[in-house]
């Protein structure tokens, strides 16, 4: 019963984080800011949904597969994001910095 | 309750596809497609639990690898204009 409640809390929170990250991906003004929105869904959303499914499945092969999916996501998603950011930086995309705050334009 | 999470994930995928269609630069599109792939993995996992057959998780594992290799390959192609093979000249 407690496991059920915990699992539903994790699943709903994961879906909510996914929605927030999707809205951020759509609404934020800059490429690097949009990367922040996508990072929310890749970390918080994915891990909370997987954790909720693990609590729902109990001990067994299904949980092992879910842990494998989570580990693969934790390995590959930051690597892909890093490669994407480095490629964008190499191609000359500069972050959007307000003029009155940062005098040194990077 | 699985239906709620499935709907949230599908809505997020729709938002990511909108950004991929709108995106001003190619990096925005790649970022949106990368996020779309991650959401596909989650959708496969949740749909397996929704239909009571959590056997689709192997497909989720495969999709994680495909997504990663696809993003790296597209970035390489965009940067170097080829996939890394030796030139024929």
N, CA and C atoms of all chains as a GROMACS GRO file, in nm:
protein
  585
    1UNK      N    1   0.083  -0.121   0.000
    1UNK     CA    2   0.000   0.000   0.000
    1UNK      C    3   0.086   0.125   0.000
    2UNK      N    4   0.183   0.127   0.093
    2UNK     CA    5   0.275   0.241   0.097
    2UNK      C    6   0.358   0.246  -0.030
    3UNK      N    7   0.398   0.126  -0.077
    3UNK     CA    8   0.476   0.119  -0.200
    3UNK      C    9   0.394   0.170  -0.318
    4UNK      N   10   0.263   0.137  -0.318
    4UNK     CA   11   0.175   0.187  -0.424
    4UNK      C   12   0.171   0.339  -0.424
    5UNK      N   13   0.150   0.396  -0.305
    5UNK     CA   14   0.140   0.543  -0.298
    5UNK      C   15   0.272   0.608  -0.342
    6UNK      N   16   0.384   0.550  -0.293
    6UNK     CA   17   0.515   0.605  -0.332
    6UNK      C   18   0.534   0.595  -0.483
    7UNK      N   19   0.493   0.482  -0.540
    7UNK     CA   20   0.508   0.461  -0.684
    7UNK      C   21   0.426   0.563  -0.763
    8UNK      N   22   0.302   0.589  -0.719
    8UNK     CA   23   0.219   0.684  -0.793
    8UNK      C   24   0.273   0.825  -0.779
    9UNK      N   25   0.325   0.856  -0.657
    9UNK     CA   26   0.383   0.990  -0.640
    9UNK      C   27   0.501   1.007  -0.736
   10UNK      N   28   0.586   0.903  -0.745
   10UNK     CA   29   0.703   0.912  -0.834
   10UNK      C   30   0.659   0.925  -0.979
   11UNK      N   31   0.559   0.845  -1.020
   11UNK     CA   32   0.517   0.848  -1.160
   11UNK      C   33   0.457   0.983  -1.198
   12UNK      N   34   0.369   1.035  -1.111
   12UNK     CA   35   0.305   1.163  -1.144
   12UNK      C   36   0.406   1.276  -1.143
   13UNK      N   37   0.501   1.271  -1.046
   13UNK     CA   38   0.605   1.374  -1.044
   13UNK      C   39   0.692   1.366  -1.168
   14UNK      N   40   0.722   1.243  -1.212
   14UNK     CA   41   0.800   1.228  -1.334
   14UNK      C   42   0.729   1.284  -1.456
   15UNK      N   43   0.598   1.255  -1.468
   15UNK     CA   44   0.522   1.311  -1.579
   15UNK      C   45   0.517   1.461  -1.575
   16UNK      N   46   0.505   1.517  -1.451
   16UNK     CA   47   0.500   1.662  -1.436
   16UNK      C   48   0.632   1.726  -1.477
   17UNK      N   49   0.744   1.663  -1.434
   17UNK     CA   50   0.874   1.716  -1.472
   17UNK      C   51   0.893   1.709  -1.623
   18UNK      N   52   0.841   1.601  -1.684
   18UNK     CA   53   0.849   1.592  -1.830
   18UNK      C   54   0.775   1.706  -1.897
   19UNK      N   55   0.653   1.735  -1.846
   19UNK     CA   56   0.574   1.843  -1.905
   19UNK      C   57   0.645   1.977  -1.889
   20UNK      N   58   0.702   2.000  -1.768
   20UNK     CA   59   0.770   2.128  -1.744
   20UNK      C   60   0.890   2.142  -1.837
   21UNK      N   61   0.965   2.030  -1.852
   21UNK     CA   62   1.080   2.036  -1.942
   21UNK      C   63   1.039   2.059  -2.087
   22UNK      N   64   0.927   1.997  -2.128
   22UNK     CA   65   0.880   2.019  -2.265
   22UNK      C   66   0.838   2.163  -2.288
   23UNK      N   67   0.768   2.221  -2.187
   23UNK     CA   68   0.730   2.362  -2.199
   23UNK      C   69   0.854   2.450  -2.206
   24UNK      N   70   0.956   2.415  -2.124
   24UNK     CA   71   1.079   2.494  -2.128
   24UNK      C   72   1.148   2.483  -2.262
   25UNK      N   73   1.146   2.362  -2.319
   25UNK     CA   74   1.207   2.345  -2.451
   25UNK      C   75   1.136   2.429  -2.556
   26UNK      N   76   1.005   2.446  -2.538
   26UNK     CA   77   0.930   2.522  -2.637
   26UNK      C   78   0.939   2.673  -2.615
   27UNK      N   79   0.947   2.718  -2.488
   27UNK     CA   80   0.928   2.859  -2.459
   27UNK      C   81   1.057   2.937  -2.438
   28UNK      N   82   1.166   2.871  -2.394
   28UNK     CA   83   1.286   2.946  -2.358
   28UNK      C   84   1.348   3.011  -2.480
   29UNK      N   85   1.417   3.125  -2.463
   29UNK     CA   86   1.452   3.207  -2.579
   29UNK      C   87   1.579   3.166  -2.651
   30UNK      N   88   1.666   3.085  -2.588
   30UNK     CA   89   1.801   3.067  -2.641
   30UNK      C   90   1.829   2.918  -2.653
   31UNK      N   91   1.926   2.883  -2.735
   31UNK     CA   92   1.957   2.741  -2.751
   31UNK      C   93   2.010   2.679  -2.623
   32UNK      N   94   2.100   2.749  -2.555
   32UNK     CA   95   2.159   2.693  -2.433
   32UNK      C   96   2.056   2.687  -2.321
   33UNK      N   97   1.961   2.782  -2.320
   33UNK     CA   98   1.854   2.776  -2.221
   33UNK      C   99   1.760   2.660  -2.251
   34UNK      N  100   1.735   2.635  -2.379
   34UNK     CA  101   1.651   2.521  -2.415
   34UNK      C  102   1.716   2.390  -2.375
   35UNK      N  103   1.850   2.388  -2.380
   35UNK     CA  104   1.922   2.268  -2.336
   35UNK      C  105   1.895   2.238  -2.189
   36UNK      N  106   1.879   2.344  -2.109
   36UNK     CA  107   1.842   2.326  -1.969
   36UNK      C  108   1.705   2.259  -1.956
   37UNK      N  109   1.610   2.302  -2.038
   37UNK     CA  110   1.478   2.239  -2.034
   37UNK      C  111   1.482   2.093  -2.072
   38UNK      N  112   1.562   2.060  -2.173
   38UNK     CA  113   1.572   1.920  -2.213
   38UNK      C  114   1.643   1.838  -2.106
   39UNK      N  115   1.738   1.902  -2.035
   39UNK     CA  116   1.808   1.830  -1.929
   39UNK      C  117   1.715   1.789  -1.814
   40UNK      N  118   1.614   1.872  -1.787
   40UNK     CA  119   1.519   1.836  -1.681
   40UNK      C  120   1.448   1.706  -1.716
   41UNK      N  121   1.400   1.694  -1.840
   41UNK     CA  122   1.328   1.570  -1.874
   41UNK      C  123   1.422   1.451  -1.879
   42UNK      N  124   1.550   1.473  -1.913
   42UNK     CA  125   1.640   1.360  -1.923
   42UNK      C  126   1.682   1.307  -1.788
   43UNK      N  127   1.685   1.394  -1.686
   43UNK     CA  128   1.730   1.346  -1.555
   43UNK      C  129   1.612   1.322  -1.462
   44UNK      N  130   1.545   1.430  -1.421
   44UNK     CA  131   1.439   1.417  -1.322
   44UNK      C  132   1.322   1.335  -1.376
   45UNK      N  133   1.275   1.370  -1.495
   45UNK     CA  134   1.158   1.301  -1.549
   45UNK      C  135   1.183   1.154  -1.570
   46UNK      N  136   1.292   1.122  -1.639
   46UNK     CA  137   1.320   0.981  -1.672
   46UNK      C  138   1.343   0.900  -1.546
   47UNK      N  139   1.425   0.954  -1.454
   47UNK     CA  140   1.455   0.874  -1.336
   47UNK      C  141   1.334   0.858  -1.245
   48UNK      N  142   1.250   0.959  -1.234
   48UNK     CA  143   1.132   0.944  -1.147
   48UNK      C  144   1.034   0.844  -1.206
   49UNK      N  145   1.013   0.848  -1.338
   49UNK     CA  146   0.922   0.752  -1.400
   49UNK      C  147   0.977   0.610  -1.386
   50UNK      N  148   1.107   0.594  -1.409
   50UNK     CA  149   1.166   0.460  -1.396
   50UNK      C  150   1.159   0.412  -1.252
   51UNK      N  151   1.179   0.502  -1.156
   51UNK     CA  152   1.172   0.463  -1.014
   51UNK      C  153   1.031   0.421  -0.977
   52UNK      N  154   0.933   0.495  -1.029
   52UNK     CA  155   0.795   0.456  -1.003
   52UNK      C  156   0.762   0.321  -1.061
   53UNK      N  157   0.810   0.293  -1.182
   53UNK     CA  158   0.786   0.161  -1.242
   53UNK      C  159   0.857   0.052  -1.165
   54UNK      N  160   0.978   0.081  -1.114
   54UNK     CA  161   1.050  -0.018  -1.034
   54UNK      C  162   0.972  -0.053  -0.908
   55UNK      N  163   0.919   0.050  -0.839
   55UNK     CA  164   0.841   0.025  -0.718
   55UNK      C  165   0.715  -0.054  -0.751
   56UNK      N  166   0.661  -0.031  -0.871
   56UNK     CA  167   0.540  -0.104  -0.911
   56UNK      C  168   0.571  -0.250  -0.945
   57UNK      N  169   0.692  -0.275  -0.997
   57UNK     CA  170   0.723  -0.410  -1.046
   57UNK      C  171   0.771  -0.501  -0.934
   58UNK      N  172   0.835  -0.446  -0.830
   58UNK     CA  173   0.890  -0.533  -0.727
   58UNK      C  174   1.020  -0.595  -0.773
   59UNK      N  175   1.074  -0.683  -0.687
   59UNK     CA  176   1.202  -0.746  -0.721
   59UNK      C  177   1.182  -0.848  -0.831
   60UNK      N  178   1.276  -0.846  -0.929
   60UNK     CA  179   1.263  -0.944  -1.037
   60UNK      C  180   1.339  -0.898  -1.158
   61UNK      N  181   1.316  -0.970  -1.268
   61UNK     CA  182   1.388  -0.940  -1.391
   61UNK      C  183   1.348  -0.805  -1.448
   62UNK      N  184   1.219  -0.768  -1.430
   62UNK     CA  185   1.171  -0.641  -1.485
   62UNK      C  186   1.246  -0.524  -1.421
   63UNK      N  187   1.269  -0.534  -1.290
   63UNK     CA  188   1.341  -0.426  -1.221
   63UNK      C  189   1.485  -0.419  -1.270
   64UNK      N  190   1.545  -0.536  -1.296
   64UNK     CA  191   1.682  -0.535  -1.347
   64UNK      C  192   1.687  -0.466  -1.483
   65UNK      N  193   1.588  -0.495  -1.568
   65UNK     CA  194   1.586  -0.428  -1.698
   65UNK      C  195   1.565  -0.278  -1.684
   66UNK      N  196   1.479  -0.238  -1.590
   66UNK     CA  197   1.457  -0.094  -1.569
   66UNK      C  198   1.583  -0.026  -1.519
   67UNK      N  199   1.657  -0.095  -1.430
   67UNK     CA  200   1.784  -0.038  -1.382
   67UNK      C  201   1.883  -0.026  -1.497
   68UNK      N  202   1.884  -0.126  -1.586
   68UNK     CA  203   1.974  -0.118  -1.702
   68UNK      C  204   1.940   0.001  -1.791
   69UNK      N  205   1.808   0.021  -1.814
   69UNK     CA  206   1.766   0.136  -1.895
   69UNK      C  207   1.809   0.267  -1.830
   70UNK      N  208   1.791   0.274  -1.695
   70UNK     CA  209   1.831   0.395  -1.626
   70UNK      C  210   1.980   0.420  -1.633
   71UNK      N  211   2.060   0.312  -1.617
   71UNK     CA  212   2.205   0.330  -1.625
   71UNK      C  213   2.247   0.374  -1.765
   72UNK      N  214   2.187   0.313  -1.867
   72UNK     CA  215   2.223   0.352  -2.003
   72UNK      C  216   2.186   0.497  -2.031
   73UNK      N  217   2.067   0.538  -1.981
   73UNK     CA  218   2.027   0.678  -1.998
   73UNK      C  219   2.125   0.770  -1.926
   74UNK      N  220   2.167   0.729  -1.802
   74UNK     CA  221   2.258   0.814  -1.726
   74UNK      C  222   2.394   0.822  -1.791
   75UNK      N  223   2.432   0.719  -1.869
   75UNK     CA  224   2.560   0.726  -1.938
   75UNK      C  225   2.552   0.803  -2.069
   76UNK      N  226   2.448   0.778  -2.147
   76UNK     CA  227   2.448   0.829  -2.283
   76UNK      C  228   2.390   0.971  -2.294
   77UNK      N  229   2.294   1.006  -2.208
   77UNK     CA  230   2.229   1.135  -2.224
   77UNK      C  231   2.323   1.253  -2.195
   78UNK      N  232   2.406   1.250  -2.088
   78UNK     CA  233   2.500   1.362  -2.071
   78UNK      C  234   2.605   1.367  -2.181
   79UNK      N  235   2.645   1.248  -2.230
   79UNK     CA  236   2.744   1.249  -2.338
   79UNK      C  237   2.689   1.314  -2.463
   80UNK      N  238   2.566   1.279  -2.499
   80UNK     CA  239   2.506   1.338  -2.618
   80UNK      C  240   2.486   1.488  -2.600
   81UNK      N  241   2.442   1.528  -2.479
   81UNK     CA  242   2.419   1.671  -2.456
   81UNK      C  243   2.551   1.748  -2.460
   82UNK      N  244   2.657   1.687  -2.404
   82UNK     CA  245   2.786   1.753  -2.407
   82UNK      C  246   2.838   1.768  -2.550
   83UNK      N  247   2.823   1.662  -2.629
   83UNK     CA  248   2.868   1.670  -2.768
   83UNK      C  249   2.788   1.775  -2.844
   84UNK      N  250   2.658   1.784  -2.814
   84UNK     CA  251   2.573   1.883  -2.882
   84UNK      C  252   2.614   2.025  -2.845
   85UNK      N  253   2.639   2.048  -2.714
   85UNK     CA  254   2.677   2.183  -2.670
   85UNK      C  255   2.813   2.220  -2.728
   86UNK      N  256   2.906   2.124  -2.730
   86UNK     CA  257   3.039   2.155  -2.782
   86UNK      C  258   3.033   2.184  -2.931
   87UNK      N  259   2.949   2.109  -3.002
   87UNK     CA  260   2.936   2.132  -3.145
   87UNK      C  261   2.875   2.269  -3.172
   88UNK      N  262   2.773   2.305  -3.093
   88UNK     CA  263   2.711   2.436  -3.112
   88UNK      C  264   2.810   2.547  -3.082
   89UNK      N  265   2.892   2.531  -2.976
   89UNK     CA  266   2.992   2.632  -2.940
   89UNK      C  267   3.097   2.642  -3.049
   90UNK      N  268   3.138   2.528  -3.105
   90UNK     CA  269   3.238   2.532  -3.210
   90UNK      C  270   3.185   2.601  -3.334
   91UNK      N  271   3.055   2.586  -3.360
   91UNK     CA  272   2.997   2.648  -3.478
   91UNK      C  273   2.960   2.794  -3.454
   92UNK      N  274   2.997   2.848  -3.337
   92UNK     CA  275   2.982   2.991  -3.320
   92UNK      C  276   2.852   3.038  -3.261
   93UNK      N  277   2.774   2.949  -3.199
   93UNK     CA  278   2.654   2.994  -3.129
   93UNK      C  279   2.693   3.049  -2.994
   94UNK      N  280   2.658   3.176  -2.967
   94UNK     CA  281   2.691   3.236  -2.839
   94UNK      C  282   2.567   3.238  -2.751
   95UNK      N  283   2.586   3.221  -2.618
   95UNK     CA  284   2.471   3.229  -2.530
   95UNK      C  285   2.415   3.370  -2.524
   96UNK      N  286   2.285   3.376  -2.496
   96UNK     CA  287   2.216   3.505  -2.491
   96UNK      C  288   2.239   3.566  -2.354
   97UNK      N  289   2.318   3.672  -2.346
   97UNK     CA  290   2.350   3.736  -2.219
   97UNK      C  291   2.295   3.878  -2.222
   98UNK      N  292   2.219   3.916  -2.118
   98UNK     CA  293   2.169   4.055  -2.114
   98UNK      C  294   2.284   4.154  -2.105
   99UNK      N  295   2.271   4.265  -2.171
   99UNK     CA  296   2.384   4.357  -2.186
   99UNK      C  297   2.420   4.426  -2.056
  100UNK      N  298   2.316   4.460  -1.970
  100UNK     CA  299   2.346   4.541  -1.853
  100UNK      C  300   2.409   4.458  -1.741
  101UNK      N  301   2.405   4.325  -1.749
  101UNK     CA  302   2.460   4.246  -1.639
  101UNK      C  303   2.605   4.207  -1.666
  102UNK      N  304   2.629   4.142  -1.780
  102UNK     CA  305   2.764   4.097  -1.806
  102UNK      C  306   2.835   4.194  -1.899
  103UNK      N  307   2.934   4.264  -1.845
  103UNK     CA  308   3.006   4.359  -1.930
  103UNK      C  309   3.104   4.286  -2.020
  104UNK      N  310   3.161   4.174  -1.969
  104UNK     CA  311   3.255   4.099  -2.050
  104UNK      C  312   3.177   4.000  -2.133
  105UNK      N  313   3.161   4.029  -2.259
  105UNK     CA  314   3.087   3.941  -2.349
  105UNK      C  315   3.178   3.826  -2.390
  106UNK      N  316   3.142   3.705  -2.343
  106UNK     CA  317   3.228   3.590  -2.365
  106UNK      C  318   3.232   3.554  -2.513
  107UNK      N  319  -0.409   0.493  -1.359
  107UNK     CA  320  -0.310   0.596  -1.330
  107UNK      C  321  -0.195   0.594  -1.430
  108UNK      N  322  -0.169   0.474  -1.487
  108UNK     CA  323  -0.068   0.469  -1.592
  108UNK      C  324  -0.110   0.554  -1.711
  109UNK      N  325  -0.242   0.569  -1.728
  109UNK     CA  326  -0.292   0.647  -1.842
  109UNK      C  327  -0.250   0.793  -1.829
  110UNK      N  328  -0.250   0.845  -1.705
  110UNK     CA  329  -0.212   0.985  -1.684
  110UNK      C  330  -0.066   1.006  -1.724
  111UNK      N  331   0.020   0.914  -1.678
  111UNK     CA  332   0.162   0.928  -1.710
  111UNK      C  333   0.184   0.914  -1.860
  112UNK      N  334   0.110   0.820  -1.923
  112UNK     CA  335   0.124   0.804  -2.068
  112UNK      C  336   0.082   0.930  -2.142
  113UNK      N  337  -0.029   0.991  -2.097
  113UNK     CA  338  -0.073   1.114  -2.162
  113UNK      C  339   0.028   1.226  -2.145
  114UNK      N  340   0.088   1.235  -2.023
  114UNK     CA  341   0.188   1.340  -2.000
  114UNK      C  342   0.309   1.319  -2.092
  115UNK      N  343   0.350   1.193  -2.105
  115UNK     CA  344   0.468   1.167  -2.188
  115UNK      C  345   0.439   1.197  -2.334
  116UNK      N  346   0.317   1.161  -2.380
  116UNK     CA  347   0.283   1.187  -2.520
  116UNK      C  348   0.274   1.337  -2.546
  117UNK      N  349   0.221   1.411  -2.447
  117UNK     CA  350   0.213   1.557  -2.463
  117UNK      C  351   0.353   1.618  -2.470
  118UNK      N  352   0.444   1.565  -2.386
  118UNK     CA  353   0.582   1.614  -2.391
  118UNK      C  354   0.646   1.584  -2.526
  119UNK      N  355   0.615   1.466  -2.582
  119UNK     CA  356   0.668   1.433  -2.714
  119UNK      C  357   0.615   1.528  -2.820
  120UNK      N  358   0.487   1.567  -2.805
  120UNK     CA  359   0.430   1.661  -2.901
  120UNK      C  360   0.499   1.797  -2.891
  121UNK      N  361   0.530   1.840  -2.766
  121UNK     CA  362   0.601   1.967  -2.748
  121UNK      C  363   0.739   1.961  -2.811
  122UNK      N  364   0.807   1.846  -2.791
  122UNK     CA  365   0.941   1.832  -2.848
  122UNK      C  366   0.936   1.834  -3.001
  123UNK      N  367   0.832   1.770  -3.057
  123UNK     CA  368   0.819   1.771  -3.204
  123UNK      C  369   0.790   1.910  -3.256
  124UNK      N  370   0.712   1.988  -3.177
  124UNK     CA  371   0.686   2.126  -3.219
  124UNK      C  372   0.815   2.206  -3.224
  125UNK      N  373   0.901   2.188  -3.121
  125UNK     CA  374   1.028   2.260  -3.122
  125UNK      C  375   1.116   2.211  -3.236
  126UNK      N  376   1.109   2.081  -3.266
  126UNK     CA  377   1.190   2.030  -3.377
  126UNK      C  378   1.143   2.086  -3.510
  127UNK      N  379   1.012   2.113  -3.522
  127UNK     CA  380   0.963   2.171  -3.646
  127UNK      C  381   0.991   2.320  -3.654
  128UNK      N  382   0.988   2.388  -3.537
  128UNK     CA  383   1.006   2.534  -3.538
  128UNK      C  384   1.152   2.575  -3.540
  129UNK      N  385   1.239   2.488  -3.478
  129UNK     CA  386   1.372   2.527  -3.436
  129UNK      C  387   1.451   2.609  -3.534
  130UNK      N  388   1.504   2.724  -3.495
  130UNK     CA  389   1.571   2.810  -3.592
  130UNK      C  390   1.703   2.751  -3.642
  131UNK      N  391   1.776   2.681  -3.556
  131UNK     CA  392   1.902   2.623  -3.600
  131UNK      C  393   1.893   2.472  -3.597
  132UNK      N  394   1.994   2.408  -3.653
  132UNK     CA  395   1.994   2.262  -3.658
  132UNK      C  396   2.016   2.204  -3.519
  133UNK      N  397   2.084   2.280  -3.430
  133UNK     CA  398   2.110   2.228  -3.296
  133UNK      C  399   1.981   2.216  -3.214
  134UNK      N  400   1.890   2.313  -3.234
  134UNK     CA  401   1.761   2.302  -3.166
  134UNK      C  402   1.687   2.177  -3.210
  135UNK      N  403   1.694   2.149  -3.338
  135UNK     CA  404   1.624   2.030  -3.388
  135UNK      C  405   1.686   1.903  -3.331
  136UNK      N  406   1.821   1.899  -3.327
  136UNK     CA  407   1.886   1.778  -3.274
  136UNK      C  408   1.853   1.762  -3.126
  137UNK      N  409   1.852   1.873  -3.052
  137UNK     CA  410   1.818   1.867  -2.909
  137UNK      C  411   1.676   1.815  -2.890
  138UNK      N  412   1.583   1.865  -2.970
  138UNK     CA  413   1.444   1.821  -2.957
  138UNK      C  414   1.430   1.673  -2.994
  139UNK      N  415   1.502   1.628  -3.097
  139UNK     CA  416   1.491   1.489  -3.137
  139UNK      C  417   1.554   1.397  -3.034
  140UNK      N  418   1.663   1.444  -2.970
  140UNK     CA  419   1.724   1.366  -2.863
  140UNK      C  420   1.627   1.347  -2.747
  141UNK      N  421   1.559   1.456  -2.710
  141UNK     CA  422   1.460   1.447  -2.604
  141UNK      C  423   1.342   1.360  -2.644
  142UNK      N  424   1.306   1.366  -2.772
  142UNK     CA  425   1.197   1.281  -2.822
  142UNK      C  426   1.234   1.133  -2.807
  143UNK      N  427   1.361   1.100  -2.835
  143UNK     CA  428   1.403   0.961  -2.820
  143UNK      C  429   1.398   0.914  -2.677
  144UNK      N  430   1.442   1.000  -2.584
  144UNK     CA  431   1.435   0.964  -2.442
  144UNK      C  432   1.291   0.940  -2.399
  145UNK      N  433   1.201   1.028  -2.446
  145UNK     CA  434   1.060   1.011  -2.411
  145UNK      C  435   1.003   0.884  -2.474
  146UNK      N  436   1.055   0.844  -2.590
  146UNK     CA  437   1.008   0.721  -2.652
  146UNK      C  438   1.040   0.601  -2.563
  147UNK      N  439   1.161   0.601  -2.505
  147UNK     CA  440   1.199   0.492  -2.414
  147UNK      C  441   1.103   0.486  -2.295
  148UNK      N  442   1.076   0.603  -2.236
  148UNK     CA  443   0.984   0.606  -2.121
  148UNK      C  444   0.845   0.562  -2.162
  149UNK      N  445   0.802   0.602  -2.282
  149UNK     CA  446   0.668   0.564  -2.328
  149UNK      C  447   0.659   0.413  -2.346
  150UNK      N  448   0.764   0.352  -2.402
  150UNK     CA  449   0.764   0.207  -2.419
  150UNK      C  450   0.754   0.138  -2.284
  151UNK      N  451   0.832   0.186  -2.185
  151UNK     CA  452   0.830   0.124  -2.052
  151UNK      C  453   0.691   0.136  -1.988
  152UNK      N  454   0.634   0.258  -1.993
  152UNK     CA  455   0.504   0.278  -1.928
  152UNK      C  456   0.394   0.202  -2.002
  153UNK      N  457   0.402   0.195  -2.135
  153UNK     CA  458   0.299   0.123  -2.210
  153UNK      C  459   0.304  -0.026  -2.180
  154UNK      N  460   0.426  -0.081  -2.157
  154UNK     CA  461   0.435  -0.221  -2.117
  154UNK      C  462   0.362  -0.247  -1.987
  155UNK      N  463   0.374  -0.153  -1.892
  155UNK     CA  464   0.302  -0.172  -1.765
  155UNK      C  465   0.154  -0.147  -1.783
  156UNK      N  466   0.116  -0.057  -1.873
  156UNK     CA  467  -0.026  -0.024  -1.892
  156UNK      C  468  -0.101  -0.144  -1.949
  157UNK      N  469  -0.038  -0.215  -2.044
  157UNK     CA  470  -0.106  -0.330  -2.103
  157UNK      C  471  -0.080  -0.457  -2.026
  158UNK      N  472  -0.005  -0.449  -1.914
  158UNK     CA  473   0.016  -0.569  -1.833
  158UNK      C  474   0.119  -0.663  -1.888
  159UNK      N  475   0.195  -0.623  -1.989
  159UNK     CA  476   0.300  -0.710  -2.043
  159UNK      C  477   0.432  -0.634  -2.043
  160UNK      N  478   0.505  -0.635  -1.932
  160UNK     CA  479   0.631  -0.560  -1.928
  160UNK      C  480   0.746  -0.632  -2.000
  161UNK      N  481   0.718  -0.685  -2.117
  161UNK     CA  482   0.822  -0.752  -2.196
  161UNK      C  483   0.886  -0.659  -2.298
  162UNK      N  484   0.828  -0.538  -2.310
  162UNK     CA  485   0.879  -0.447  -2.412
  162UNK      C  486   1.003  -0.371  -2.368
  163UNK      N  487   1.051  -0.401  -2.246
  163UNK     CA  488   1.162  -0.322  -2.193
  163UNK      C  489   1.290  -0.344  -2.272
  164UNK      N  490   1.303  -0.461  -2.334
  164UNK     CA  491   1.421  -0.485  -2.418
  164UNK      C  492   1.424  -0.386  -2.535
  165UNK      N  493   1.304  -0.358  -2.590
  165UNK     CA  494   1.296  -0.257  -2.696
  165UNK      C  495   1.341  -0.121  -2.644
  166UNK      N  496   1.308  -0.093  -2.517
  166UNK     CA  497   1.352   0.034  -2.458
  166UNK      C  498   1.503   0.043  -2.451
  167UNK      N  499   1.567  -0.067  -2.408
  167UNK     CA  500   1.714  -0.070  -2.405
  167UNK      C  501   1.772  -0.041  -2.542
  168UNK      N  502   1.712  -0.104  -2.644
  168UNK     CA  503   1.760  -0.085  -2.780
  168UNK      C  504   1.744   0.060  -2.824
  169UNK      N  505   1.630   0.121  -2.784
  169UNK     CA  506   1.604   0.259  -2.826
  169UNK      C  507   1.701   0.357  -2.763
  170UNK      N  508   1.746   0.329  -2.639
  170UNK     CA  509   1.845   0.417  -2.577
  170UNK      C  510   1.972   0.420  -2.660
  171UNK      N  511   2.020   0.301  -2.698
  171UNK     CA  512   2.143   0.294  -2.777
  171UNK      C  513   2.126   0.358  -2.914
  172UNK      N  514   2.011   0.332  -2.978
  172UNK     CA  515   1.986   0.388  -3.111
  172UNK      C  516   1.984   0.540  -3.106
  173UNK      N  517   1.922   0.593  -2.999
  173UNK     CA  518   1.910   0.738  -2.985
  173UNK      C  519   2.048   0.801  -2.972
  174UNK      N  520   2.132   0.742  -2.885
  174UNK     CA  521   2.266   0.797  -2.862
  174UNK      C  522   2.349   0.793  -2.990
  175UNK      N  523   2.350   0.676  -3.056
  175UNK     CA  524   2.431   0.663  -3.177
  175UNK      C  525   2.379   0.756  -3.286
  176UNK      N  526   2.245   0.772  -3.294
  176UNK     CA  527   2.189   0.860  -3.394
  176UNK      C  528   2.230   1.004  -3.374
  177UNK      N  529   2.225   1.052  -3.248
  177UNK     CA  530   2.262   1.191  -3.222
  177UNK      C  531   2.410   1.214  -3.255
  178UNK      N  532   2.498   1.122  -3.212
  178UNK     CA  533   2.640   1.139  -3.238
  178UNK      C  534   2.667   1.134  -3.389
  179UNK      N  535   2.597   1.046  -3.460
  179UNK     CA  536   2.620   1.036  -3.605
  179UNK      C  537   2.575   1.162  -3.676
  180UNK      N  538   2.460   1.218  -3.636
  180UNK     CA  539   2.413   1.340  -3.701
  180UNK      C  540   2.507   1.456  -3.673
  181UNK      N  541   2.559   1.464  -3.548
  181UNK     CA  542   2.654   1.571  -3.517
  181UNK      C  543   2.781   1.557  -3.598
  182UNK      N  544   2.831   1.435  -3.611
  182UNK     CA  545   2.952   1.413  -3.691
  182UNK      C  546   2.929   1.452  -3.836
  183UNK      N  547   2.812   1.411  -3.888
  183UNK     CA  548   2.782   1.443  -4.027
  183UNK      C  549   2.772   1.593  -4.047
  184UNK      N  550   2.713   1.662  -3.948
  184UNK     CA  551   2.696   1.806  -3.962
  184UNK      C  552   2.829   1.878  -3.951
  185UNK      N  553   2.921   1.824  -3.868
  185UNK     CA  554   3.050   1.892  -3.848
  185UNK      C  555   3.146   1.863  -3.960
  186UNK      N  556   3.161   1.737  -3.996
  186UNK     CA  557   3.267   1.699  -4.089
  186UNK      C  558   3.216   1.673  -4.230
  187UNK      N  559   3.084   1.672  -4.249
  187UNK     CA  560   3.023   1.646  -4.379
  187UNK      C  561   3.045   1.504  -4.428
  188UNK      N  562   3.099   1.417  -4.343
  188UNK     CA  563   3.104   1.275  -4.378
  188UNK      C  564   3.102   1.197  -4.248
  189UNK      N  565   3.092   1.064  -4.254
  189UNK     CA  566   3.078   0.982  -4.135
  189UNK      C  567   3.213   0.933  -4.083
  190UNK      N  568   3.324   0.985  -4.135
  190UNK     CA  569   3.453   0.946  -4.082
  190UNK      C  570   3.526   0.845  -4.167
  191UNK      N  571   3.470   0.811  -4.282
  191UNK     CA  572   3.541   0.718  -4.370
  191UNK      C  573   3.658   0.789  -4.437
  192UNK      N  574   3.753   0.713  -4.488
  192UNK     CA  575   3.868   0.774  -4.554
  192UNK      C  576   3.826   0.832  -4.687
  193UNK      N  577   3.882   0.947  -4.720
  193UNK     CA  578   3.844   1.013  -4.844
  193UNK      C  579   3.905   0.938  -4.964
  194UNK      N  580   3.838   0.951  -5.076
  194UNK     CA  581   3.877   0.871  -5.193
  194UNK      C  582   3.974   0.944  -5.285
  195UNK      N  583   4.010   1.065  -5.251
  195UNK     CA  584   4.098   1.139  -5.342
  195UNK      C  585   4.240   1.086  -5.336
   0.00000   0.00000   0.00000
